[in-house]
Amino acid sequence: MGKDDTSTKKRRKLTTTSSSDNNTKQTPVDIYKKVVEFEEAEAQLRSADKDAALFKKICQDVRQLFAEIAELKEKATDEAKEKINVKRVEASLHLVALKKLNRLEKVRTRAGREALHKEKQRVDSTHLLLQNLLYEADHLNKEVTKCLQFKSKDEEIELIPLEEFYKEAPSEISRPEVTKADEHQLQLARLEWELRQRRELAGACSELVASKECVAAAIAAARSRLDALSPHLKDVLKATKPLQECLALRLDEKRDETRAASLLPPPLFLLYANASAYSDALGASNVVVGISGDEDEAKRLDQLSNVESELVVSNDSDSDQENNYEEPRDKKKRHHRGTKISREEKAEAKKKEVLKRHPLNVKVTVKIPDGTALNLIFSYMVHLKIIVVKNTLDLFKPITGVSAADVLNGDCILNELYIGDNGNDSPHPATTYLLNAAGIVEDFHYFIPEVGRPYIWAQRMCGLDFMAVTGEEKKSNIIQPSQSLSVVSVENFIFTLKKRLKSRVELMKELQDLESGKIIPEKGVGCPLRLSGSLTQWQSVGWNEYSQSTSTSFLISEGQVNPENMLYRAIITRQSAKLVALVAVSSDYPKKAPLFSLTLHWNGTHTAGTNDDIRDIERIINTNWTNDGNKSTLTAQMTKLLTCLDILLETTGSSEFPPDKVMFQSVRGRNRMKPYRFIKQGTGVFVQY
């Protein structure tokens, strides 16, 4: 092996020297380029599948050689070393062959990519040519269609049927022997007959116009006579005014209201008619109905009622068409163009238009015997098709307490007059669509302070029930009010509102006393003659403060209290003990009793979740604890709360709170229940429930 190696090295040296001599003699040639061209030609001639099989075979031989070399290395003999050198050379030759096969495969891959790229270019050019041909064909089709659809001006004229033409037209115009064979002559004859008929109709129209003018002149003469009679009638009415005042007749007022009522929209007219009838039945001391607003504006709106406002229902496409329609005029009179309206001004104009209310409104005043009156102003939104209500309150005397004044606020009185009806959103399903169509992104409740609240009972009083709207009414956007619904709703509402007003006045008096620290027990409510604790504070609280208290978490989680309730905080003290009571009064008080959440600060902080006694007191206060069937008013509950606090403190055994009340047992049972129940025996005794 050594001799062969030396001989091969000598041959290489000789060949290199000879080749170098030849190169020096011959012109320089790019060997790399020749090799590349040779391999590209060889890659085209050789089969890729055979090369792949050869590649696998060589890889297998290389693995075999590596395995044999590994075995020979383990022997570590001289003969093994010589065999290792031989096999190493063979493996190197195999690796060279693998590199060549790899180069050939890369050449084939590059050639395939180039061929694919050329084919793509050819397909793209063919596709572009196809698109051009399709475009030309489409253009030709359009031109053909345009020619086929061409219509002459005479085709727009509606001619009489052909049978009637031959039957009615004279022979010198119809000429059947010519027109039946020639369509062009037939069309000319029909047009000539149409022209003659229209001239005859024009003459008849002029005669009718002349007769109409004669009738109009006669009507004007009669009207002038009536106008001359009007001042005499006014003098007669003026002379009868003293008689009307003497007999307490409201003829003039009724006449003015009747004239204004004729201008009301149908829902408000229905409300006015039914409320007036109810007022006549109950008397002016209970219900008063009137009409207010701008009658001139209502007359103008009534004349234009058939024209819908384009600002509300217009969309972008309509505005574009209007701009395109007006563009030629602007080009002719560019120097007369006025100031441009900004986008903000257009949006504000749309907003005002969509929130437009009818100029007239109906005012209903509900009174109770003590003189308190709630004024309700019903307005009709022209485009949104709903009724909104604003309110004012007339008090019989001023209110001193802050918390007492809140319960007689108009919105507070009307809040949830019926269950779930707080007037925070429009009951009409189309309101959101109409606001969006006008470009208004805010919800309807954002505009409630400006326009009023759309209570459901207000819609029903005006005969509107959006849940019962039929398909035809939805398409026409015209909702017909129901007379029967309005009659029932007006009577029910006035009765319910008077009941709510009376209860709120009573609650206001109770809150005034509580805010001043007075607790006046009601007659018939069981309680001791003397209470040791005192009410030191009573004030309104917000929802955040109420919901953050640990004592109210259970009531909130159970849905017994929500932000719509009236919330208060009461602080009751007796020596070092302080009881904080958070009170939630519902809108339908006293039908639903107020709910108390208690926290006692004495020898630590105690709530219903940590102290059984506090839980027992809450259960007694928040439930119907009276035995005689009396209603649980706020004052009665506060009286019972003071009593229970005295019992709780006096049964602790502390020297700070000496027993002041008669009890059979201070505690009873395993739960150590305190004697919170008061029995009228003698001076009174407390027992367990």
C-alpha positions as CSV (number, residue, x, y, z in Angstrom):
1,M,0.0,0.0,0.0
2,G,2.8,2.4,0.8
3,K,4.5,1.9,-2.6
4,D,1.2,2.4,-4.4
5,D,0.7,5.6,-2.5
6,T,4.1,7.0,-3.4
7,S,3.6,6.0,-7.1
8,T,0.3,7.8,-7.2
9,K,1.8,10.9,-5.6
10,K,4.5,10.9,-8.2
11,R,2.0,10.6,-11.0
12,R,0.0,13.5,-9.6
13,K,3.1,15.6,-9.3
14,L,4.1,14.7,-12.9
15,T,0.6,15.4,-14.2
16,T,0.4,18.7,-12.3
17,T,3.8,19.8,-13.6
18,S,2.9,18.7,-17.1
19,S,-0.5,20.4,-16.9
20,S,1.1,23.6,-15.5
21,D,3.5,23.6,-18.4
22,N,0.7,23.1,-20.9
23,N,-1.3,25.9,-19.2
24,T,1.7,28.2,-19.6
25,K,1.8,27.4,-23.2
26,Q,-2.0,27.4,-23.9
27,T,-4.5,30.2,-23.5
28,P,-6.3,30.3,-20.0
29,V,-9.6,28.5,-19.8
30,D,-12.3,28.9,-17.1
31,I,-12.2,25.3,-15.6
32,Y,-15.1,26.0,-13.2
33,K,-17.4,27.0,-16.0
34,K,-16.5,23.9,-17.9
35,V,-17.1,21.7,-14.9
36,V,-20.5,23.3,-14.3
37,E,-21.5,22.9,-17.9
38,F,-20.4,19.3,-17.8
39,E,-22.4,18.6,-14.7
40,E,-25.5,20.3,-16.0
41,A,-25.3,18.2,-19.2
42,E,-24.6,15.1,-17.1
43,A,-27.6,15.9,-14.8
44,Q,-29.9,16.0,-17.9
45,L,-28.5,12.7,-19.3
46,R,-28.6,10.8,-16.1
47,S,-31.8,9.4,-14.5
48,A,-32.8,10.9,-11.2
49,D,-34.3,7.6,-10.0
50,K,-31.0,5.7,-10.6
51,D,-29.0,8.4,-8.9
52,A,-31.4,8.2,-5.9
53,A,-30.9,4.4,-5.8
54,L,-27.1,4.9,-6.1
55,F,-27.2,7.5,-3.3
56,K,-28.9,5.0,-1.0
57,K,-26.4,2.3,-1.9
58,I,-23.4,4.5,-1.3
59,C,-24.8,5.6,2.0
60,Q,-25.3,1.9,3.0
61,D,-21.6,1.2,1.9
62,V,-20.4,4.2,4.0
63,R,-22.2,2.9,7.0
64,Q,-20.7,-0.6,6.4
65,L,-17.2,0.9,6.1
66,F,-17.7,2.9,9.3
67,A,-18.8,-0.2,11.1
68,E,-15.8,-2.2,9.8
69,I,-13.4,0.6,10.8
70,A,-14.9,0.7,14.3
71,E,-14.3,-3.1,14.6
72,L,-10.7,-2.8,13.3
73,K,-10.0,0.0,15.8
74,E,-11.0,-2.3,18.6
75,K,-8.4,-4.9,17.4
76,A,-5.6,-2.2,17.4
77,T,-3.1,-4.4,15.3
78,D,-0.8,-3.3,12.6
79,E,-2.7,-5.2,10.0
80,A,-5.9,-3.6,11.3
81,K,-4.3,-0.1,10.9
82,E,-3.4,-0.8,7.3
83,K,-6.9,-2.0,6.6
84,I,-8.3,1.1,8.3
85,N,-6.3,3.3,6.0
86,V,-7.6,1.4,2.9
87,K,-11.2,1.6,4.1
88,R,-10.7,5.3,5.0
89,V,-9.7,6.0,1.4
90,E,-12.7,4.0,0.1
91,A,-15.0,5.9,2.4
92,S,-13.5,9.2,1.2
93,L,-14.2,8.2,-2.4
94,H,-17.7,7.3,-1.5
95,L,-18.1,10.7,0.1
96,V,-16.8,12.3,-3.0
97,A,-19.4,10.4,-5.0
98,L,-22.1,11.5,-2.6
99,K,-21.1,15.2,-3.1
100,K,-21.3,14.8,-6.8
101,L,-24.7,13.2,-6.6
102,N,-25.8,16.1,-4.3
103,R,-24.5,18.6,-6.9
104,L,-26.4,16.8,-9.7
105,E,-29.6,16.9,-7.6
106,K,-29.2,20.6,-7.0
107,V,-28.6,21.2,-10.7
108,R,-31.8,19.3,-11.5
109,T,-33.7,21.2,-8.8
110,R,-32.5,24.6,-10.2
111,A,-33.4,23.5,-13.7
112,G,-36.9,22.5,-12.5
113,R,-37.4,25.8,-10.8
114,E,-36.3,27.7,-13.9
115,A,-38.7,25.6,-16.1
116,L,-41.5,26.2,-13.6
117,H,-40.9,29.9,-13.7
118,K,-40.9,30.0,-17.5
119,E,-44.1,28.0,-17.5
120,K,-45.7,30.5,-15.0
121,Q,-44.7,33.4,-17.1
122,R,-46.2,31.7,-20.1
123,V,-49.5,31.0,-18.2
124,D,-49.6,34.6,-16.9
125,S,-49.2,36.1,-20.3
126,T,-51.9,33.7,-21.6
127,H,-54.2,34.7,-18.7
128,L,-53.6,38.4,-19.4
129,L,-54.5,37.9,-23.0
130,L,-57.7,36.0,-21.9
131,Q,-58.7,38.9,-19.6
132,N,-58.2,41.4,-22.4
133,L,-60.4,39.3,-24.6
134,L,-63.1,38.9,-21.9
135,Y,-63.0,42.7,-21.3
136,E,-63.5,43.4,-25.0
137,A,-66.3,40.8,-25.2
138,D,-68.0,42.4,-22.1
139,H,-67.7,45.8,-23.6
140,L,-69.2,44.7,-26.9
141,N,-72.1,42.9,-25.0
142,K,-72.8,46.2,-23.1
143,E,-72.9,48.1,-26.3
144,V,-75.2,45.6,-27.8
145,T,-77.5,45.7,-24.7
146,K,-77.5,49.5,-24.8
147,C,-78.5,49.5,-28.4
148,L,-81.3,46.9,-27.8
149,Q,-82.6,48.8,-24.7
150,F,-82.7,52.2,-26.5
151,K,-86.1,53.8,-26.1
152,S,-87.5,56.7,-28.1
153,K,-89.5,59.4,-26.5
154,D,-92.7,58.2,-28.1
155,E,-92.4,54.9,-26.2
156,E,-92.9,56.8,-22.9
157,I,-96.4,57.9,-24.0
158,E,-99.1,55.5,-22.8
159,L,-101.2,54.8,-25.9
160,I,-104.6,53.2,-26.0
161,P,-104.8,49.5,-26.9
162,L,-104.7,48.5,-30.5
163,E,-108.3,47.2,-30.6
164,E,-109.7,50.4,-29.2
165,F,-107.6,52.4,-31.6
166,Y,-109.1,50.7,-34.7
167,K,-112.6,50.9,-33.1
168,E,-112.6,54.5,-32.0
169,A,-110.2,56.3,-34.4
170,P,-111.6,57.5,-37.8
171,S,-110.6,55.8,-40.9
172,E,-108.6,58.8,-42.2
173,I,-106.3,58.4,-39.2
174,S,-106.3,54.6,-38.6
175,R,-105.9,53.6,-42.3
176,P,-106.1,49.9,-41.6
177,E,-105.1,48.9,-45.1
178,V,-101.7,50.6,-44.5
179,T,-101.1,50.4,-40.7
180,K,-101.7,46.7,-40.4
181,A,-98.9,45.9,-42.7
182,D,-96.4,48.6,-41.6
183,E,-95.6,49.0,-37.9
184,H,-94.0,52.4,-38.4
185,Q,-97.1,53.8,-40.0
186,L,-99.2,52.2,-37.3
187,Q,-97.2,54.0,-34.6
188,L,-97.5,57.3,-36.4
189,A,-101.3,56.9,-36.7
190,R,-101.6,56.0,-33.0
191,L,-99.6,59.1,-32.0
192,E,-101.7,61.3,-34.2
193,W,-104.9,60.0,-32.6
194,E,-103.4,60.5,-29.1
195,L,-102.6,64.1,-30.0
196,R,-106.1,64.8,-31.2
197,Q,-107.6,63.3,-28.0
198,R,-105.3,65.3,-25.7
199,R,-106.3,68.5,-27.5
200,E,-109.9,67.7,-26.9
201,L,-109.2,66.9,-23.2
202,A,-107.2,70.2,-22.8
203,G,-110.2,72.1,-24.1
204,A,-112.5,70.3,-21.6
205,C,-110.0,71.1,-18.8
206,S,-110.0,74.8,-19.6
207,E,-113.8,74.8,-19.4
208,L,-113.8,73.1,-16.0
209,V,-111.2,75.5,-14.7
210,A,-113.4,78.4,-15.7
211,S,-116.4,76.9,-13.9
212,K,-114.2,76.2,-10.9
213,E,-113.2,79.9,-10.8
214,C,-116.9,80.9,-10.8
215,V,-117.6,78.5,-7.9
216,A,-114.5,79.9,-6.0
217,A,-115.8,83.4,-6.5
218,A,-119.2,82.4,-5.0
219,I,-117.5,80.8,-2.1
220,A,-115.3,83.9,-1.5
221,A,-118.5,86.1,-1.5
222,A,-120.1,83.8,1.1
223,R,-117.0,83.8,3.2
224,S,-116.8,87.5,3.2
225,R,-120.4,87.6,4.5
226,L,-119.5,85.2,7.2
227,D,-116.4,87.2,8.2
228,A,-118.6,90.3,8.5
229,L,-120.9,88.2,10.8
230,S,-118.0,87.1,13.1
231,P,-117.6,90.5,15.0
232,H,-121.3,90.5,15.8
233,L,-121.0,86.9,17.2
234,K,-118.0,88.0,19.3
235,D,-120.0,90.9,20.8
236,V,-122.8,88.5,21.7
237,L,-120.3,86.1,23.4
238,K,-118.7,89.0,25.2
239,A,-122.1,90.1,26.5
240,T,-122.8,86.6,27.9
241,K,-119.6,86.6,30.0
242,P,-121.2,88.0,33.2
243,L,-123.9,85.3,32.9
244,Q,-121.2,82.6,32.5
245,E,-119.4,83.9,35.6
246,C,-122.6,84.1,37.6
247,L,-123.4,80.4,36.7
248,A,-119.8,79.3,37.1
249,L,-119.7,78.1,33.5
250,R,-116.3,77.6,31.8
251,L,-117.5,77.9,28.2
252,D,-114.7,80.1,27.0
253,E,-112.0,78.0,28.6
254,K,-113.7,74.8,27.3
255,R,-113.9,76.3,23.8
256,D,-110.2,77.2,23.9
257,E,-109.2,73.8,25.2
258,T,-111.3,72.1,22.5
259,R,-109.6,74.2,19.8
260,A,-106.2,73.3,21.2
261,A,-107.2,69.6,21.6
262,S,-108.0,69.3,17.9
263,L,-104.3,70.1,17.3
264,L,-103.0,67.4,19.6
265,P,-101.4,64.2,18.2
266,P,-103.7,61.1,18.5
267,P,-102.0,59.7,21.7
268,L,-102.1,62.9,23.6
269,F,-105.7,63.6,22.4
270,L,-106.7,60.2,23.7
271,L,-105.0,61.0,27.1
272,Y,-106.7,64.4,27.3
273,A,-110.2,63.0,26.5
274,N,-110.0,60.2,29.1
275,A,-108.3,62.3,31.8
276,S,-110.8,65.1,31.3
277,A,-113.7,62.6,31.7
278,Y,-112.1,61.2,34.9
279,S,-111.5,64.8,36.2
280,D,-115.2,65.6,35.6
281,A,-116.2,62.5,37.5
282,L,-113.9,63.0,40.5
283,G,-113.9,66.8,40.6
284,A,-111.2,69.5,40.2
285,S,-110.1,68.9,43.8
286,N,-108.6,65.5,42.8
287,V,-107.5,65.7,39.1
288,V,-107.0,68.7,36.9
289,V,-106.3,68.4,33.1
290,G,-105.1,71.1,30.8
291,I,-103.3,71.8,27.5
292,S,-100.3,74.1,27.2
293,G,-97.8,74.9,24.4
294,D,-97.5,76.9,21.2
295,E,-100.7,76.6,19.2
296,D,-99.4,78.5,16.2
297,E,-96.5,76.1,15.9
298,A,-98.9,73.1,16.3
299,K,-101.0,74.5,13.4
300,R,-97.9,74.7,11.2
301,L,-96.8,71.2,12.2
302,D,-100.3,69.9,11.5
303,Q,-100.3,71.4,8.0
304,L,-96.9,69.7,7.3
305,S,-97.7,66.4,9.0
306,N,-97.6,64.5,5.8
307,V,-94.0,65.5,5.1
308,E,-91.5,63.4,7.0
309,S,-88.3,65.1,8.1
310,E,-85.4,64.0,5.8
311,L,-82.9,64.8,8.5
312,V,-84.0,61.8,10.6
313,V,-84.5,59.1,7.9
314,S,-81.7,60.2,5.5
315,N,-78.7,58.0,5.1
316,D,-75.3,58.4,3.5
317,S,-76.5,57.2,0.1
318,D,-79.4,59.7,0.0
319,S,-77.1,62.5,0.9
320,D,-74.8,61.6,-1.9
321,Q,-77.6,61.5,-4.4
322,E,-78.7,65.0,-3.2
323,N,-75.2,66.3,-3.6
324,N,-74.9,64.8,-7.1
325,Y,-78.3,66.3,-8.0
326,E,-77.3,69.8,-6.8
327,E,-73.9,69.8,-8.3
328,P,-74.7,71.2,-11.7
329,R,-76.6,74.1,-10.1
330,D,-73.7,74.9,-7.9
331,K,-71.4,75.1,-11.0
332,K,-73.7,77.7,-12.6
333,K,-74.1,79.8,-9.5
334,R,-70.8,79.3,-7.7
335,H,-70.5,83.0,-6.8
336,H,-73.8,82.9,-4.9
337,R,-72.8,80.1,-2.6
338,G,-73.3,80.9,1.0
339,T,-71.3,79.8,4.0
340,K,-70.8,76.0,4.4
341,I,-72.4,74.2,7.3
342,S,-69.9,72.2,9.4
343,R,-70.3,68.6,10.1
344,E,-70.9,69.3,13.8
345,E,-73.7,71.7,13.0
346,K,-75.3,69.1,10.8
347,A,-75.0,66.5,13.5
348,E,-76.6,68.9,16.0
349,A,-79.4,69.7,13.6
350,K,-80.1,65.9,13.2
351,K,-80.0,65.4,16.9
352,K,-82.5,68.3,17.5
353,E,-84.8,67.0,14.8
354,V,-84.9,63.4,16.0
355,L,-85.6,64.6,19.6
356,K,-88.3,67.0,18.5
357,R,-91.4,67.1,20.6
358,H,-94.9,68.2,19.6
359,P,-95.5,71.9,20.4
360,L,-98.5,71.1,22.6
361,N,-98.5,68.9,25.7
362,V,-101.1,67.7,28.2
363,K,-100.7,68.6,31.9
364,V,-102.3,66.3,34.4
365,T,-102.3,67.4,38.1
366,V,-103.1,64.8,40.8
367,K,-104.0,66.2,44.2
368,I,-104.4,64.6,47.7
369,P,-106.5,66.0,50.6
370,D,-103.5,67.6,52.4
371,G,-102.8,69.9,49.5
372,T,-99.8,68.1,47.9
373,A,-100.1,68.0,44.1
374,L,-98.0,66.3,41.5
375,N,-98.0,68.0,38.0
376,L,-97.3,65.6,35.1
377,I,-96.5,67.1,31.7
378,F,-97.0,64.6,28.9
379,S,-95.2,65.3,25.6
380,Y,-95.2,63.4,22.3
381,M,-91.9,62.9,20.4
382,V,-92.8,63.4,16.8
383,H,-90.1,61.1,15.2
384,L,-89.5,58.6,18.0
385,K,-93.3,58.0,18.4
386,I,-93.2,57.8,22.2
387,I,-94.6,59.7,25.2
388,V,-92.2,61.4,27.7
389,V,-93.1,62.8,31.1
390,K,-91.7,65.6,33.1
391,N,-93.0,66.4,36.6
392,T,-93.1,69.2,39.2
393,L,-94.4,69.0,42.8
394,D,-96.5,71.5,44.7
395,L,-96.1,71.1,48.5
396,F,-98.6,72.3,51.1
397,K,-95.7,73.5,53.3
398,P,-91.9,73.6,53.1
399,I,-89.9,70.6,54.2
400,T,-87.1,71.0,56.8
401,G,-85.2,67.7,56.6
402,V,-82.7,66.9,53.8
403,S,-83.6,63.2,53.6
404,A,-87.3,64.0,53.8
405,A,-87.1,66.3,50.8
406,D,-85.6,63.5,48.7
407,V,-88.6,61.2,49.0
408,L,-90.9,63.9,47.6
409,N,-88.8,64.4,44.6
410,G,-91.0,63.9,41.5
411,D,-88.7,61.3,39.9
412,C,-88.4,59.4,43.2
413,I,-92.2,59.3,43.5
414,L,-92.7,58.0,40.0
415,N,-89.8,55.5,40.2
416,E,-91.2,52.0,39.9
417,L,-94.8,53.1,40.3
418,Y,-95.3,49.8,38.6
419,I,-92.8,47.0,39.1
420,G,-89.8,47.3,36.9
421,D,-90.9,50.6,35.3
422,N,-88.2,53.3,36.1
423,G,-88.4,55.2,32.8
424,N,-84.7,54.8,32.1
425,D,-85.1,53.5,28.6
426,S,-87.5,53.8,25.7
427,P,-90.1,51.1,25.5
428,H,-90.3,51.4,21.7
429,P,-87.9,48.9,20.0
430,A,-87.3,51.2,17.0
431,T,-85.8,54.0,19.2
432,T,-82.3,52.7,19.0
433,Y,-82.5,52.3,15.2
434,L,-83.8,55.9,14.7
435,L,-81.1,57.3,16.9
436,N,-78.4,55.4,15.0
437,A,-79.9,56.5,11.7
438,A,-79.6,60.1,12.8
439,G,-75.9,59.6,13.7
440,I,-76.5,59.7,17.5
441,V,-74.2,57.2,19.3
442,E,-75.6,57.9,22.8
443,D,-78.4,55.8,24.3
444,F,-81.8,57.3,24.9
445,H,-81.3,57.6,28.7
446,Y,-78.5,60.1,28.0
447,F,-81.3,62.6,26.8
448,I,-83.8,61.9,29.7
449,P,-82.9,65.2,31.6
450,E,-83.6,67.1,28.4
451,V,-86.8,65.5,27.1
452,G,-88.3,63.5,30.1
453,R,-88.8,59.9,31.1
454,P,-90.6,57.4,28.8
455,Y,-92.5,55.5,31.5
456,I,-94.5,52.4,30.2
457,W,-97.6,53.6,32.1
458,A,-97.4,56.9,30.2
459,Q,-97.5,55.0,26.9
460,R,-100.4,52.9,28.1
461,M,-102.3,56.0,29.3
462,C,-102.0,57.3,25.8
463,G,-103.2,54.0,24.3
464,L,-99.7,52.9,23.1
465,D,-98.7,49.3,23.5
466,F,-95.5,48.5,21.6
467,M,-95.6,44.8,22.5
468,A,-98.9,44.5,20.6
469,V,-97.8,46.2,17.4
470,T,-98.9,44.3,14.3
471,G,-96.7,43.7,11.2
472,E,-98.6,46.3,9.1
473,E,-98.0,49.0,11.8
474,K,-94.3,48.1,11.9
475,K,-94.0,48.5,8.1
476,S,-96.0,51.8,8.0
477,N,-94.3,53.1,11.2
478,I,-97.8,54.4,12.3
479,I,-99.0,53.0,15.6
480,Q,-102.7,53.5,16.3
481,P,-103.5,54.2,20.0
482,S,-106.1,52.0,21.7
483,Q,-109.1,53.7,23.3
484,S,-109.9,50.8,25.7
485,L,-106.3,50.6,26.9
486,S,-106.2,54.3,27.6
487,V,-109.4,54.2,29.6
488,V,-108.3,51.4,31.9
489,S,-104.8,52.8,32.3
490,V,-105.8,56.4,33.2
491,E,-108.1,55.2,36.0
492,N,-105.6,52.7,37.3
493,F,-102.8,55.2,37.2
494,I,-104.6,58.0,39.0
495,F,-105.7,55.7,41.8
496,T,-102.1,54.3,42.1
497,L,-100.5,57.7,42.0
498,K,-102.8,59.1,44.7
499,K,-101.9,56.1,46.9
500,R,-98.2,56.6,46.3
501,L,-98.4,60.4,47.1
502,K,-100.2,59.7,50.4
503,S,-97.6,57.1,51.5
504,R,-94.7,59.4,50.5
505,V,-96.2,62.3,52.5
506,E,-96.4,60.0,55.5
507,L,-92.9,58.8,54.9
508,M,-91.7,62.4,54.7
509,K,-93.2,63.2,58.1
510,E,-91.5,60.1,59.6
511,L,-88.2,61.1,58.1
512,Q,-88.5,64.6,59.4
513,D,-89.0,63.3,62.9
514,L,-86.2,60.8,62.6
515,E,-83.8,63.4,61.2
516,S,-84.5,65.6,64.2
517,G,-84.0,62.6,66.6
518,K,-87.6,62.1,67.5
519,I,-89.2,58.7,67.6
520,I,-92.9,58.9,68.2
521,P,-94.3,55.4,68.8
522,E,-97.6,54.7,67.0
523,K,-100.7,53.7,68.8
524,G,-101.3,50.0,69.1
525,V,-97.6,49.0,68.6
526,G,-96.2,47.0,71.5
527,C,-93.3,48.8,73.2
528,P,-92.2,49.8,76.7
529,L,-93.1,53.2,78.0
530,R,-89.4,54.3,78.3
531,L,-86.5,53.7,75.9
532,S,-82.9,54.0,77.1
533,G,-81.2,54.4,73.8
534,S,-81.3,57.5,71.7
535,L,-81.2,58.2,67.9
536,T,-78.2,60.5,67.4
537,Q,-78.0,60.6,63.6
538,W,-80.2,59.9,60.6
539,Q,-79.1,60.8,57.1
540,S,-79.2,59.6,53.5
541,V,-76.3,57.5,52.1
542,G,-75.2,56.6,48.6
543,W,-75.1,53.2,47.0
544,N,-71.3,52.9,47.2
545,E,-71.3,53.4,51.0
546,Y,-74.2,51.0,51.4
547,S,-72.8,48.2,49.3
548,Q,-69.3,48.4,50.8
549,S,-70.6,47.6,54.3
550,T,-70.1,44.0,55.4
551,S,-73.6,43.9,57.0
552,T,-75.4,44.5,53.7
553,S,-73.7,41.9,51.6
554,F,-76.3,39.2,52.1
555,L,-79.3,41.5,51.2
556,I,-77.5,42.7,48.1
557,S,-76.5,39.1,47.0
558,E,-80.1,37.9,47.5
559,G,-81.4,40.8,45.4
560,Q,-83.5,42.3,48.2
561,V,-81.8,45.7,47.9
562,N,-80.7,47.5,44.7
563,P,-79.6,51.0,43.7
564,E,-83.2,52.0,43.1
565,N,-84.0,51.9,46.9
566,M,-83.8,54.9,49.2
567,L,-80.9,54.3,51.5
568,Y,-80.3,55.8,55.0
569,R,-77.9,55.4,57.9
570,A,-79.1,55.6,61.5
571,I,-76.8,55.7,64.6
572,I,-78.3,54.7,68.0
573,T,-76.2,55.2,71.1
574,R,-76.5,54.1,74.7
575,Q,-73.5,54.9,76.9
576,S,-70.5,53.3,75.2
577,A,-72.5,51.1,72.9
578,K,-73.2,52.4,69.4
579,L,-75.5,50.6,66.9
580,V,-75.2,51.6,63.2
581,A,-78.3,50.6,61.1
582,L,-78.3,50.9,57.3
583,V,-81.9,51.1,56.2
584,A,-83.2,50.3,52.6
585,V,-86.6,51.7,51.9
586,S,-88.3,50.4,48.7
587,S,-90.2,52.5,46.2
588,D,-93.5,50.9,47.1
589,Y,-93.2,51.6,50.9
590,P,-95.2,50.9,53.1
591,K,-96.4,47.9,51.1
592,K,-93.0,46.4,51.5
593,A,-91.3,47.0,54.8
594,P,-87.9,48.6,55.0
595,L,-84.9,46.3,55.5
596,F,-82.3,46.9,58.3
597,S,-78.7,45.9,58.3
598,L,-77.1,46.2,61.8
599,T,-73.6,46.7,63.1
600,L,-73.0,46.9,66.9
601,H,-69.9,48.6,68.2
602,W,-69.5,47.5,71.9
603,N,-66.7,45.2,73.1
604,G,-65.7,44.8,69.4
605,T,-67.7,45.0,66.2
606,H,-70.7,42.6,65.8
607,T,-72.8,42.0,62.7
608,A,-75.4,39.4,61.7
609,G,-72.6,37.2,60.2
610,T,-70.6,37.1,63.5
611,N,-73.2,37.5,66.2
612,D,-76.4,35.5,66.7
613,D,-78.1,38.2,68.7
614,I,-77.6,40.8,65.9
615,R,-79.0,38.2,63.5
616,D,-82.0,37.6,65.7
617,I,-82.7,41.4,65.9
618,E,-82.5,41.8,62.1
619,R,-84.9,38.9,61.6
620,I,-87.4,40.4,64.1
621,I,-87.1,44.0,62.6
622,N,-87.2,42.9,58.9
623,T,-90.2,40.6,59.3
624,N,-93.8,41.1,60.3
625,W,-93.2,41.0,64.1
626,T,-96.5,42.7,65.0
627,N,-99.2,40.4,66.3
628,D,-102.2,42.7,65.8
629,G,-101.8,43.0,62.1
630,N,-100.7,46.6,61.9
631,K,-98.4,47.6,59.1
632,S,-94.7,47.8,59.7
633,T,-93.9,51.5,59.3
634,L,-90.4,52.9,59.5
635,T,-91.2,54.6,62.9
636,A,-92.6,51.3,64.4
637,Q,-89.5,49.5,63.2
638,M,-87.2,52.1,64.7
639,T,-89.1,51.8,68.0
640,K,-88.7,48.1,68.0
641,L,-85.0,48.4,67.1
642,L,-84.4,50.7,70.2
643,T,-86.3,48.2,72.4
644,C,-84.3,45.2,71.1
645,L,-81.1,47.1,71.7
646,D,-82.1,47.8,75.3
647,I,-82.9,44.1,75.8
648,L,-79.6,43.0,74.2
649,L,-77.5,45.3,76.4
650,E,-79.4,44.7,79.6
651,T,-79.1,40.9,79.3
652,T,-75.3,41.0,78.9
653,G,-74.8,41.3,82.7
654,S,-72.7,44.4,82.4
655,S,-72.9,46.9,85.2
656,E,-72.9,49.7,82.6
657,F,-76.4,48.6,81.5
658,P,-78.5,47.8,84.6
659,P,-81.8,45.9,83.9
660,D,-84.7,48.4,83.4
661,K,-87.3,46.1,81.9
662,V,-89.3,43.2,83.3
663,M,-88.3,39.8,81.8
664,F,-89.4,36.2,82.7
665,Q,-86.0,34.8,81.5
666,S,-83.0,36.8,80.3
667,V,-82.0,33.9,78.0
668,R,-83.6,30.6,76.9
669,G,-82.6,27.5,75.1
670,R,-79.3,26.4,73.6
671,N,-79.3,29.4,71.3
672,R,-79.4,31.8,74.3
673,M,-82.4,33.6,72.8
674,K,-83.1,37.0,74.3
675,P,-86.7,38.1,75.3
676,Y,-87.4,40.5,72.4
677,R,-91.2,40.0,72.4
678,F,-93.3,42.5,74.4
679,I,-96.5,41.4,76.1
680,K,-99.0,43.8,77.6
681,Q,-99.4,42.3,81.0
682,G,-99.6,44.9,83.7
683,T,-96.8,47.4,83.0
684,G,-95.5,45.1,80.3
685,V,-93.2,42.1,80.2
686,F,-90.7,40.8,77.7
687,V,-90.6,37.1,76.7
688,Q,-88.9,35.0,74.0
689,Y,-90.5,34.5,70.6
